[in-house]
Amino acid sequence: MAATGSNASEESAFYVSTPIYYVNDAPHLGHAYTTVAGDVLTRWHRQRGEKVWYLTGTDEHGQKIMRTAETNGVSPQEWCDKLVQDAWKPLWEHLEIANDDFIRTTEPRHTERVQEFVQDLYDKGEIYRGGYKGPYCVGCEEYKAPGDLLDGDLCPIHKRPVEWLEEENYFFRLSAYGPRLLEFYEQNPGFIQPASARNEVLQFVRQGLQDLSISRSTFDWGIPIPWDSKHVIYVWVDALLNYVSAVGYGSDQAKFDSTWPADVHLVGKDILRFHAVIWPAMLMANGLPLPGRVFANGWLMVGGEKMSKSNLTGISPRQLTEHFGVDAYRYYFLRAIPFGQDGSFSWEDFSARYTSELANDFGNLASRVAAMVGKYYDGTLPEATDAGAAEQAVAEGLARAVAQADTMIGDNLDFAGGIGAIFDFTRQVNGYLSEQAPWKVAKDESPEGRARLGAILYTAAESLRAVAVLLNPIMPGTAEKLWASLGAEPHLGPLAEQRIADAGTWGRLPAGAEVVKGEILFPRLEEVKS
């Protein structure tokens, strides 16, 4: 497994992947939720000082895309090109996703590697020819067991009738890997997370695995089977291989060795079995290392239904960012919904958290501190010569917040808990200012009064310096504004170069820094009309 923590080696990368998203339509809030989570995780590890590789991309083969393209009167490739260039890539740029690569499964660097991988399995006797008939969900691109269906013919995910499919296929000997997978799960209890996801997979594998159909012969939009061009490779076999094709498998051994295995595959819970059962079995069959962790996030829900284009037409990520801003958007979903659980979105909850947590607890604190340093010290940060027990309590609170946030976000993917720890600290600083009442202390113009005032305002500004570092992976634009307001860069360097471990080191922001009151970080919202 690739190294993690602040002592990661220079030779290995902390490698995180999102699912590669199906381009049958424009991205919705659920896609953005997972992608922002991966971005925050990888930004956090970059600020630990680690080498990082963050991959996302698009899944462009399969029957569903072929049908969508036909409905729109274009070729499948034209449809994919248009969606990727007009919708997917622009949205990730808009949301400030700092991915290192964007893989498309129609690219030669991927298709060639997929054919090589499948050919290797065939040569090893892991693939054989057979036939299949049964219920098939085009939306899932998956054969369904009759017992999985609702009311006899409905896909449990899409709630739509399945189709009956009968065709000649090639099969991967997945059934042979059940015992090896169970042994691996036992030896690596953190491989599947959260615990509910792990339990689901264990139960599924213990019931016995069936061999996997890995080709389709009833349509041709896919990667041809190298030894039989009448068949195309099953889209899920094709798609899973993006995680290795993107980092040099079969083409750049040095890059592959320094990046693979992935540390974290982020997936939606509806595609957990592909990633936690089929994918590791395929890797085992070809003698490749398995990823460190498969983390299944929950669904975003609206009205009790999974968020998708079919039941959430009318809300797009850009509608929310136009109203709340990009950073508030990045913040809200990871703060409001424990990662790994289902969660519901509402305009009302977003508005309430924006006002209470972002505008009042955080934005108002930054504004007040800058205003007081400007008013009482002409914008020059004073020294803290009179620091005492109250200031020590704030420093200790910061150390706790950094330790908690680092473990929760960086190690456990508990974004809600980690962000909560940071905002608990901002509330502590707000409470400290209320108790110390610098506006009252400022009336005492004696040397002792001035020293006390200086200690209070230095403590508040130094606290904000640390908060800027901790919030940079989550709200990079806002954190940069705060960093500039504190006059930190001339003394400490760019915000992106600050380390999480140093955030809790008290006293890094030097006296004499030029503090300016910048623009309001989170302006008051206009009334939201839902």
N, C-alpha and C positions, 0 to 999 in steps of 0.2 A: 504494500500500500504506500502511496506517496506520502512524504513527510508532512506532518501538520505541526501547528504551534509556532512560536517565535523562533525556533532553532532549525527550521526547515533547511535542508541542504540546498546549495545552489544548483545541484545537478537535477533535482526533481521538482516538479510543479504540483501545486495544489490544483487539481483538475476537477472542475464542476461542469456538469452538462444539464441543460433543460431537455425536455422531450423535443424532438423536432416536430414542428406543428404541421398538421394537414392543411394544405392550402386550398381547400374547397370554398373558403370564404375569407373575409377580412378578420383580423384578430379581435377577440372580445376580451372582457374583463378577466375571465378565467385564465386565458393565455398570458395576459400581462401580469397577473398575480404571481404565477410561477417564475416568470422571467425576471421580475423585480426582485423576488426572493433570492434567486441565483446571483443577481447583480450585487445585492447587499452583502451576501455571503462572501463573494470573491473580492469585493472592495475591502471588506473587513480583513481578509487574509492578506491582501496587499499591504494594508496598514499595520499588519503584524511584521512586515518586512519579508514576506514570502514571495517566491516566484509563483505566479498564478496563471492558469489557463481556463478561460470561460468560453464554453461552446454553446451556441444555439443554432437554429436553422429550420429548414422546412422539408417535409416529407411530401414528395411530389408524384409518386406512382400510385397505382391501384385503381380499382373499378369506380370508386366514388368520385375521384377526380376526373376520370374519363367521362363519366356521365354528366358531371357538372359542366365540363368544357363543352360537351355536345349540346347541352341545354342552352349554353350561351353562344353557340355558333362559332366556336373557335377550336383550334387543336389543343390537346392537353398541355403541350409545351408552351403555347401562347398564353393559355390561361395561367399557368404557373408563373411565367415571366412577369405578366402584368400584376398579379397579386403580390409577388415578392417585391417588385420595384415600387409599386404604388401604395402598398398597404403595410406589409410586414416590416421591411427595413426602415421606412420612415417613422413608424411608430416606435420602434426600439431607439432610434436616434432621439425622438421627441422625449421619451422617458429617461433619457441619459443612461441607457444600458451600455456598459463598457465591456462588451463581449470581445474576445480575442479572435474569434473566427465565427463565420456564418456558413454552415454547410448546406448545400442543396443536393438532394439525392439524385438529381438529373445531371450532376457534374461528372465528367469523366474520372476525376480523382476518386470519386465514390463508386461509380458503376463498375469500373475495372477491378477495384479491390473486392467488391461484393462477389463478382464472378470467380475471382481467385479463391476467396474464402470457401464458397460453396463447392467449387471444384475439388479443393483439398478434402472437404468432408466426404464427397462422393468417392474420391480415390481411396479414402480410408475405410470405405464400407459403411459409413454412417448414414448414407442416403440410399433408398431403394425405391423402385417403381411400384405403384399400386393404384387403387381407385378409391373414391370417396363419394358418398352421397349423404346429404343431411341438410338441416336448416342453416342458413348463412345470413349474417347481418352485414349489408354493404356498408352501413355507417361505421361499424366496428372493424370492418374488413376481417371478419372472424367467423369460423364455423361455431355454432352453438350446440351444446348438449341439450337434448329435449327437456331435461329436468331444469335447465337454466331459464327456460322461457316463461313469460307471464301469460296466463290465459291460453296456453298452448301454442301461441304463435307470435308473441310480442317480445322484442329484445328488451331485457331488463334495464338497459342503459338508455336507449333511444325511445322506448315505448312505442315502437312501430313494428308492423309485421315483418318477419324475416322472409327470406326467399328460400325455395328448395333448390339445392345445387347438386348436380351429379356430374363428375368429371374424372378423368384420369390425372393422377398427380404423382409427384415424387414426395417421399416422406423422410423426415429426419427421425432417427431412432431415439426419440425423447424418452420413451418409456424406460429405457435402460439406465437413465440418469437419476431416477427417483432416489435410490439409496445414497448415491454420492451427494446429491443435493441436501438430503436430510442430515447427512454427516457434516457437510459444510455449514449448514445453518446452526447446528449444535456447537461446532467449534468457533463460529463467528456470530455470537448472539446479536451483535449490533449491525449485522449486514442489512437487515430489513427493518425499517423504522417507519412510523411509530409502532408500539407494541401491538396495536390492533391489526396493523397491516401484516406484521410477522405472524400473528396467530392465524390470520386468514390463509396465508401462503402455506404454513405448516399443515393445516387441515386439508388443503387442496392436494398437496403432494402426497400426504399419507394415504389418501384415497386411491392412489395409483394414477400414473400418468399414461396418456395415450400418445402414440407416435404422431408427429406434427406434419401436416401437409405443408410442403414448402414451395409448391409451384401452382400456377393456374394456367389452364389451357383454353378457357372460354373467352378470354380477352387478351389484348396484346400490349396494353400500356404498362410496361414494367421492364425490368432488366432480363434479357433472355438467359435461360439456363444454358451454360456454355456447351454442354454436350447434347442438348436437345432444344433447338431453337423454336420448336412448336410450343414450348412452355416459357412463361415468365416467372421470375422468382417472387414468391409470396411477399407482399408489401411489408409485412412485419419482420421478416428475415432481413430484407433489404434495409428497412429503417433502422433496426437495432445496430447494424454494422457501421452506422455513421459515427458512433463513438470511437471506433478505432480508425476508420478511414480518414477522419479529420485530423488525426494526430500522427499520421505517417505510417500506418500499418501497410506493409508491402511496398512502401515507396521511400520512406525516410526512417531508417532503423534508429538512428541516433535520436531523432525527435520522439519516436515512439517509445524508446527505452526511458527517456527522461520525463515522459508525460503519463503514459499508461502504467498501471491501471488508474481509472478515474477514482477520485476520492469520494465524490458524491454524484449520483444520478438523481436529479429531481424529477419526479413523475407525478401525474395525476393518479388517484387511486383506481380509476377505471382501467388503467393500463399497467397495473402493478404486476400481474401474472406474467406478462410478456417480459418485464425487466427482472423479475425476481426468480423466474422459473426457466423460461425459454432461453433468455440471454445468457445466464451463467452456464446452462447446459451446453449451448453452442460454443462458448469459450472453453469449457472443459474438453469438449470433443476435439478442438483444434489446439489444445495444449497451451492456452493463453491464460495469464493471471486474471482473476476475477476482481471487479470493482470493490472499493472499500465499503460503500454504503448505498443502498437504494432507499430513498426517502419519499414516501407517498404523501403528498399534501391532499387536503380535503377539497371538497367542492365549494364554490361560491354559490349560494342559493338565493333565489328570488321566488317568493311565494311557495316555498317548500320544494321547488324544482331546481335541478342542476342548471347552472347558468350556461347558456349556449345561444348560438344565433337563432335557433328555432324558437326559443321561448324568452329571449331577451332582445328582440329587435328594438331598437330605439335608444339603448344606452351603449355608448362606446367609450373607451378610455379617454378620448379627446374631449368628449362632453364634460367629463369630470375635471380634467385638467384645465379646461377653459374657465371653469367656475372656481375651483379650489387651488389651482396651480399644480405644477408637476411634483414639487417636493412634498406637498401635502398629500397628493395621491400616493406617492411611494410610501409615505409614512402610514397612511390610514389603514390600508389592507393588512400590513404586517403587524400593526399595533392592535387592531380590533379583532383579528381572527387568529387564535393560536394555530401555528403552522402544524399541519397534520390532521386538523379537525375540520369538519364542515363549518361554514360560517355564512351568515346572511348579511347582505349589503342593504343599506337604506340611506337615502339622502339625509334623513333626519339625524341618524347617528353620525354620519360623516360631518355634518354641519356642527353638531354638538361638540364632537371631539376637536374639530378645527378651532372653534371658539374657545373652549375650555383649556385644552392642552397646548395647542400651538400658539394661538394669539395671546391668551392670558398668561399661562404658566411660563412659557418660553419666550415668545416675542416681546411681551411687555417687560420681562426681566432684562433682556438685552437692551431695550430702549431706555429703561430707567437708569441702568448702570452707566451707559454712555452719556446720558444727559447730565447725571450728577458729576461725573468726572469732568465733563465740559464746564459745568457751572461753577464747581468749587476749585478746580485745578487747571482751568483753561485747556482741558483736553490732554494734559500730561499725567500719565498714571503715577500716583504717589507711591512712596515706600510704605511698607507695613512694619513700622518700628514699634508699634504698640500692640502687636498680635498677642492674644491670650487664649484662654480656654475655649471661647466661642469660636475663634478662628481655627483652633486645632480640631474642633468637632466637625467643622466644614471640611477640612483637609482629610480627616478620617472617613467622612461620608463619601468623599470623592474616591478614595482608595477602594472602598467597598463597592461603589457603583462600577468602577472600571473592572474589578475582578469579576463581579457578577455578570456584567454585560459581555465581557470577553468569553467567559465560559458558555453563557447561554447562547449568544449569537454565533461565535466562532466555532464552538465545539458541538453544541447540542441542537443548533438550528431553531432555538426557542426565541424567535424574533420578538414576539410579544413580550416575553419576560425580560429580554435584554433591553428593549426600548423602554419598558416600564422601569427598569432599574435606573436608566439615565434620567428619566423624567421624575422619578422619586427624588433624585439628587437636585434637580432644578427646583422642585418644590421645597426642598430643604434650604436652598439658597434664598428663595423667596421668604421663607419663614425667618431665616437669619436676618435679612434686611429689615423685616417688620419689627423684629425684637430689638435690633440695634438702632433703628431709626436714625440713619445718617442725616436726614434733613433736620432733625433736632440737634444732633451733635454738632452740626455745622454752625449753629448759633454761638457755640463756645469758641471764641477766636484765640484762646490761650494756646501756648505750645502743646499742652497736654491734649486739648480739644482737637487741635489740628492733627496730632499724631494718631488720636483715636479714629478720626474721620478717615485718615489715610489708610489705616489698617482695614477698616470696613470696606472701603471702595476697592482696595487692592484685592481683598479676599473675593469680592463679588466678580471682579474682572478676571482674576485667575481661574475662578470656577468656570466662567464662560469660555475661557481659553480651552479648558479640558472638554467642555461640552461640545465645542466646535469640532474637536478631533473625533469624539465619539459619534457625533451625528453625521460626519462627513460621508460614511458609506451609505447612510440612509437618505439624507437630504443634502446632496453635494452642493447644490446651488446656494441654499440657505447657509450652510456651514461656511462657504467661501465668503459670503457677505459678512457674517459674524467675524470671521478671521480678519478681514480687512478693517472692520469697525474697531477691532481691538488693537490695530497697528502691530500685529504679531509677526507678519512675514519678514520685515527688515531684520528682526532679531532672531527668529526661529526658523525661517525658511518657508517654502510653500506648504500649504496645508496638506497636500497629497503626500508629502514626505514625512509627515508626523507619524509616530508609531503609537499604537494602542497602549503598549506597555508604558510609554512616557506620559500618556495622558494623566495618569494618577500621580506623577512625580510633582509634588507641590513646589511652586515658586519658579516655574520656567518662564513665565511672562515677566520681563524685567520692568522695574520701575523706570519711568521715562518714556515708555511706549506711548505713541500718539494715538489716543482714543478719539474716535469721531462718531457722531450719531448718524448712521447711514439711513437708508430707506427702511420703512417699517417692514419687518420680516414677514408678517402675516397680517395683511390689511383686513379690516372688518368686512365680513361677507354681506353682500346684498341679500335680501330675503330670497330664500330658495323656494321656487314654485314647482312642486312636483306634480 
